Amino acid sequence: MLGSGIVGVACALLMRVAVQPAMNHTADQVVPAFEVKPDNIVHLPLGLLGFEAHKQYVLLSKADEAPFLWLQMLEAPHQAFLLIPPTHVTADYQPELGREDVEFLGLEAPDDAWVLNIVTLRPSGEATVNLKGPIVLHRKTLQGKQVIPLNAADYALRHPLGAV
């Protein structure tokens, strides 16, 4: 049983696409059609863990899929990550960024940072969220980085979606 509410939505979104066994958090089929605009292109100069070669992404959203967003590879548009803002996962999520990450992203104030987490659908049908490796974007420049927070030990790599 997939469940209801936010867990059911995440499972439905991820099951709508064929998921690669070796990379179970990416969609390996054409992601639903979205309009790509220059103002939603995300630059990840270091790529994502395991996907370091991919630097350009587009951040996509649809009202009926909220609060989820897709981070689609521009170089490989058939692959995308399902993301969720951590406020929809847990109320007490406060990742501490190191000085190097803050400088790399050019963050001058906490409100400059937009934190998103990758959702994974497990073979069991359970949806989990990676709280140890959030993607942090600068809200104005959309330059980002997948970071390992200084307090990563406080968070789960496979936090159950819907668990608060």
C-alpha positions, 0 to 999 in steps of 0.5 A: 500500500502506497499510503496517503497524503504526502507519502502517496504523492511522492510515491505516485510521482516516482512510480510514474517514471521507470526508476533505475535500480542502480540509481533509485532516486532518479527518474529514467524516463522523460519527465513530465513536460515543463517549460524551461526558462532561463530563470529556473536554470540551476548551476551546480558547479560540483554536480551532485554526489554520484553525478559530478559530471552534470553541472546544469539543471532546471528546477521544475514545478507544477501546482498539482505536484506541490510541495515537490519539485523536479531537478532535471538534468539539462544534459540528460533531460530524461533524468531528474531528481524529486526534491522537497523543501525540508519544512514539509518533512520535519519541523526541526531541520536546521543544517549548519553550513560550513564557512567554505559552503557559505562562501562558495554559494555567496550567501550573505544572509540566512534568507539567501539559502534555499534548502531542498532535499532529495526524495528516494523511492525504495524497492519496498515502496517506502519514500525516504528523504536524504537529510544528510546531503541537502542541496542548497541554492542561492535564491537569487543566483540559483548557484547551488551545491550539495552539502554535508552539513556540519551537524549531519550526524544529527540527521538521517540519510533515509528519513521516512517521508511523512514521519515528523 
